[in-house]
Amino acid sequence: MIRFDDVGLKYRAAGRPGGMRDVLRGASFAVPEGGFRWLTGASGAGKTSLLKLITLAVHPSSGTLEIMGTNASKISRNEAAMLRRRMGIVYQDFRLLPHLTAYDNVALPLRLARRAESQISADVSEILHWVGLEDKFAAKPDELSGGEQQRIAVARAVVSRPKLLLADEPTGNLDEEQTERLMLLITSLNVLGTTVLVATHNMELTRRYPATRLHIAYGSVDEQH
């Protein structure tokens, strides 16, 4: 499902004219189809950058990256867009569309996939009920708390039952009860065959839900079982 082979990523460092910083150096690992992996590391270690590589938002500086059987270095922009439609992505900054209601934000990936409105209504209603926001259908993002926005972002990512779910600190704004509810949803999707990669700084969460960790430190990725 995901394969990194000696992947490196550099970017221009602020305040260093002409200077480049290694975010990743020679990263090699694989996540099998249907696998579950935690992505851990200190703040600024490169967790979000690694997720950006997988979502094809940035391209590796070196090495080979394969996503869902596709060589990411040889993919066109249109092919990348189609590949992303098979992913569910929970961004750290939510990226909800401010002019859309909670319902319409969650329905967006289903409408892009041209699902029937009757099916969209059933699926969106079910997932909003699951995340405890069945009474917020008509609310715009600026009418929701940070935790509610995060749950809407998660609902949007999973409503289409993606082949690959990528989540960047999805429990960061949630209380304990909502965190447990979210993890039940994510692990249930994984049991049904969705490949899952979750970036987190919450080590207690990784202990409660044990799985292989991809730990980033000093540009290297270490698999910890």
C-alpha positions as CSV (number, residue, x, y, z in Angstrom):
1,M,0.0,0.0,0.0
2,I,2.8,2.4,1.0
3,R,6.5,1.9,0.2
4,F,9.4,4.2,0.9
5,D,12.7,3.1,-0.6
6,D,15.7,5.3,0.4
7,V,13.5,8.4,0.3
8,G,14.9,11.8,1.1
9,L,13.2,15.2,1.5
10,K,14.8,18.6,1.6
11,Y,13.3,22.0,2.0
12,R,14.6,25.5,2.1
13,A,15.2,26.6,5.7
14,A,13.9,30.0,6.8
15,G,16.6,32.4,7.7
16,R,19.3,30.5,5.8
17,P,19.7,31.9,2.3
18,G,20.4,29.1,-0.1
19,G,20.4,26.7,2.8
20,M,18.5,23.4,2.6
21,R,17.4,21.3,5.5
22,D,17.0,17.5,5.4
23,V,13.6,16.5,6.7
24,L,14.1,12.9,5.8
25,R,17.2,11.0,4.9
26,G,17.2,7.6,3.4
27,A,13.8,6.6,4.8
28,S,12.8,3.0,3.9
29,F,9.7,1.3,5.2
30,A,6.5,-0.3,4.0
31,V,2.9,-0.3,5.2
32,P,1.0,-3.4,3.9
33,E,-2.6,-3.2,2.6
34,G,-4.9,-3.3,5.6
35,G,-2.1,-2.4,8.0
36,F,-2.2,0.1,10.9
37,R,0.7,2.2,11.8
38,W,1.4,5.0,14.3
39,L,3.6,7.8,13.2
40,T,5.5,9.4,16.1
41,G,8.2,11.8,16.7
42,A,9.0,15.1,18.4
43,S,7.3,18.3,17.3
44,G,9.1,19.4,14.1
45,A,10.6,16.0,13.5
46,G,8.8,15.7,10.1
47,K,5.5,13.8,10.7
48,T,3.4,16.2,8.7
49,S,6.1,16.3,5.9
50,L,6.0,12.5,5.6
51,L,2.2,12.6,5.3
52,K,2.5,15.3,2.6
53,L,4.7,12.9,0.7
54,I,2.1,10.2,0.9
55,T,-0.7,12.6,-0.2
56,L,1.5,13.7,-3.1
57,A,1.4,17.3,-1.9
58,V,5.2,17.3,-2.1
59,H,7.6,15.1,-4.0
60,P,10.7,13.3,-2.6
61,S,14.1,14.9,-3.2
62,S,15.6,11.4,-3.7
63,G,14.6,7.7,-3.6
64,T,11.4,5.9,-4.7
65,L,7.9,6.4,-3.2
66,E,5.1,4.0,-4.1
67,I,1.5,4.7,-3.1
68,M,-1.2,2.1,-3.8
69,G,0.9,0.5,-6.5
70,T,1.7,3.8,-8.2
71,N,5.2,5.2,-8.5
72,A,4.7,8.7,-7.1
73,S,7.7,10.1,-9.0
74,K,6.1,9.3,-12.4
75,I,2.6,10.4,-11.8
76,S,0.8,13.2,-13.5
77,R,-1.2,15.9,-11.7
78,N,-4.5,14.4,-12.8
79,E,-3.4,10.9,-11.8
80,A,-2.4,12.3,-8.4
81,A,-5.8,13.9,-7.9
82,M,-7.5,10.6,-8.7
83,L,-5.3,8.8,-6.3
84,R,-6.1,11.2,-3.5
85,R,-9.8,10.5,-4.0
86,R,-9.0,7.0,-2.8
87,M,-7.6,8.5,0.4
88,G,-9.2,9.9,3.5
89,I,-7.1,12.7,5.0
90,V,-7.5,14.4,8.4
91,Y,-5.5,17.6,8.3
92,Q,-4.1,19.1,11.5
93,D,-5.7,22.4,10.6
94,F,-9.0,20.7,9.6
95,R,-9.3,22.5,6.1
96,L,-13.1,22.7,6.3
97,L,-14.7,24.9,3.7
98,P,-16.1,28.0,5.6
99,H,-19.0,28.6,3.4
100,L,-20.4,25.0,3.7
101,T,-22.4,23.5,6.5
102,A,-21.1,20.6,8.5
103,Y,-23.3,18.3,6.4
104,D,-22.0,19.7,3.1
105,N,-18.4,19.5,4.2
106,V,-18.8,15.9,5.0
107,A,-20.8,15.2,1.8
108,L,-18.1,16.8,-0.4
109,P,-16.0,13.7,-1.2
110,L,-19.1,11.7,-1.9
111,R,-20.4,14.4,-4.3
112,L,-17.0,14.5,-6.0
113,A,-17.4,10.7,-6.5
114,R,-20.8,11.4,-8.0
115,R,-22.7,9.3,-5.5
116,A,-26.5,9.5,-5.5
117,E,-27.9,12.1,-3.2
118,S,-30.1,9.5,-1.4
119,Q,-27.0,7.5,-0.6
120,I,-25.1,10.6,0.4
121,S,-27.8,11.6,2.8
122,A,-27.8,8.2,4.5
123,D,-24.0,8.0,4.7
124,V,-23.5,11.5,6.0
125,S,-26.3,11.2,8.5
126,E,-24.8,8.0,9.8
127,I,-21.3,9.3,10.2
128,L,-22.4,12.6,11.8
129,H,-24.4,10.6,14.3
130,W,-21.4,8.4,15.0
131,V,-19.2,11.4,15.8
132,G,-21.9,12.9,18.0
133,L,-22.8,15.9,15.8
134,E,-26.2,14.9,14.5
135,D,-27.5,18.2,15.8
136,K,-24.9,20.3,13.9
137,F,-26.0,19.5,10.3
138,A,-26.6,23.1,9.4
139,A,-23.7,24.7,11.4
140,K,-20.9,26.5,9.5
141,P,-17.3,25.8,10.7
142,D,-17.1,29.2,12.5
143,E,-20.1,28.2,14.6
144,L,-18.4,25.1,15.8
145,S,-15.8,24.6,18.6
146,G,-12.3,23.3,17.7
147,G,-13.2,19.8,18.9
148,E,-16.4,19.8,16.8
149,Q,-14.5,21.0,13.7
150,Q,-12.0,18.2,14.3
151,R,-14.8,15.6,14.4
152,I,-16.3,17.1,11.2
153,A,-12.9,16.8,9.5
154,V,-12.6,13.1,10.7
155,A,-16.2,12.4,9.4
156,R,-15.3,13.9,6.0
157,A,-12.2,11.7,5.8
158,V,-13.9,8.4,6.6
159,V,-17.4,8.8,5.1
160,S,-16.4,7.3,1.7
161,R,-14.7,4.3,3.4
162,P,-11.3,5.1,1.8
163,K,-8.7,2.5,0.9
164,L,-6.1,4.6,2.8
165,L,-6.7,6.8,5.9
166,L,-4.1,9.4,6.9
167,A,-4.7,11.4,10.1
168,D,-2.4,14.1,11.4
169,E,-3.0,14.5,15.2
170,P,-6.7,13.6,14.9
171,T,-7.4,13.5,18.6
172,G,-5.5,16.8,19.5
173,N,-8.7,18.8,20.3
174,L,-10.8,16.0,21.7
175,D,-11.7,15.0,25.2
176,E,-11.2,11.5,26.5
177,E,-14.7,10.2,25.6
178,Q,-14.5,11.6,22.0
179,T,-11.0,10.3,21.6
180,E,-12.1,6.8,22.5
181,R,-15.1,7.1,20.1
182,L,-12.8,8.2,17.3
183,M,-10.4,5.4,17.9
184,L,-13.2,2.9,17.8
185,L,-14.2,4.3,14.4
186,I,-10.7,4.2,13.0
187,T,-9.9,0.7,14.3
188,S,-13.3,-0.5,12.9
189,L,-12.4,0.8,9.5
190,N,-9.0,-0.9,9.7
191,V,-10.7,-4.2,10.6
192,L,-12.8,-3.8,7.4
193,G,-9.7,-3.4,5.3
194,T,-8.7,0.3,5.3
195,T,-5.0,0.9,5.6
196,V,-4.4,3.5,8.4
197,L,-1.5,5.8,9.3
198,V,-2.1,8.1,12.3
199,A,0.4,10.8,13.4
200,T,0.3,11.5,17.1
201,H,2.3,12.8,20.0
202,N,-0.1,11.0,22.5
203,M,2.1,8.1,23.6
204,E,-0.6,6.9,26.0
205,L,-2.9,6.4,23.0
206,T,-0.3,4.2,21.2
207,R,-0.1,2.1,24.4
208,R,-3.8,1.6,24.6
209,Y,-4.0,0.7,20.9
210,P,-0.7,-1.2,20.2
211,A,0.5,-1.3,16.7
212,T,3.8,-0.9,14.9
213,R,5.2,2.6,15.2
214,L,7.1,4.6,12.5
215,H,9.2,6.9,14.7
216,I,10.9,9.9,13.1
217,A,14.0,11.4,14.6
218,Y,16.8,13.4,13.0
219,G,15.6,12.7,9.5
220,S,15.5,8.9,10.0
221,V,12.4,6.7,10.2
222,D,12.7,3.7,12.6
223,E,10.1,0.9,12.8
224,Q,9.3,0.0,16.4
225,H,7.2,-3.1,17.0
